[in-house]
Amino acid sequence: YSNSTKYGLSSTVWTQSTSKAQRFAQELEAGIVWINCWLVRDLRTPFGGVKNSGVGREGGFNAFNFFTEPTNVCLKL
């Protein structure tokens, strides 16, 4: 039932088997999956949802693509 929703910001998996949790996490349609924890992340890594849970990613280098617009500047010397 986890993937049947139209949202996918985050998920948590609670189990004693980390190998099962990792396999299960790969199948989840979520922007971030916490295993045996919640709200723990390195702020340098991208964060964002999938499906109807927001647009783009915050944090990390992925944010540059979303929050910046490249400009080509030419100067004749």
N, C-alpha and C positions, 0 to 999 in steps of 0.2 A: 504493500500500500504506500510505501514511502515515495515512490516515483509517480503515483497517480495524481498528484496535485499539480496545478499549473505554476507553482512557485518552487524555487530551489536555492534559497540563500545559503542555508547551512544545515548540517546534520550532526548528530552525535551517535556514536556506537559505544555501548558499554558491554564489555565481556572480559572474561579471563584469558581468552585465546586471541592473542594479537594477530596470529596468522589468519584466523577466520575474520577478524575485524578488518584487516587490510583487504582481503578478497571482497568482503561485503562493501567496503568503502568505494572500491573501484566501480561497483555497479550503481551506486547512488548518483542521482542527478542533482548535484548540489555544488555550489561554488566552493565550499570548504567543508571538510568532514573532520570532526574532532573524535579521537579515539580515547576513551576513558578520561576525558577532560572536557572543559568548555571554556571558551573565550581565551585560549592560550594560543598566541601566534607571534611570530617575529614581524614587527611592523614594516620590515623591508620586503616582505613577500606580498604578492598581489592578493587582494580580497575583493570579492564581488559575487553576485548570484548568477544563476542560469534561469532559463525560461522567462517568466514575468517578474523576476526578482531583481529589478534594476538594470542599468546599462553600464557596460564596461567594467573596468577593474580599478580599484584604488590601491595605492602602494606599489612598491617595486618598479621595475622598468616598464611594465605594461601600462602603467598610468601615464607615462609620457606620451604614448600613442593616442590616448583618449583625451588628455587635458592640454595637449599642445598642437599647434598648427605649424608645420615646417615652412620656412621662408627661404627662398633662394636669393641671396644678395650678390650682385656682380659689381665689381669695381675695376675700371680700366686704369692701369698704372702706366 
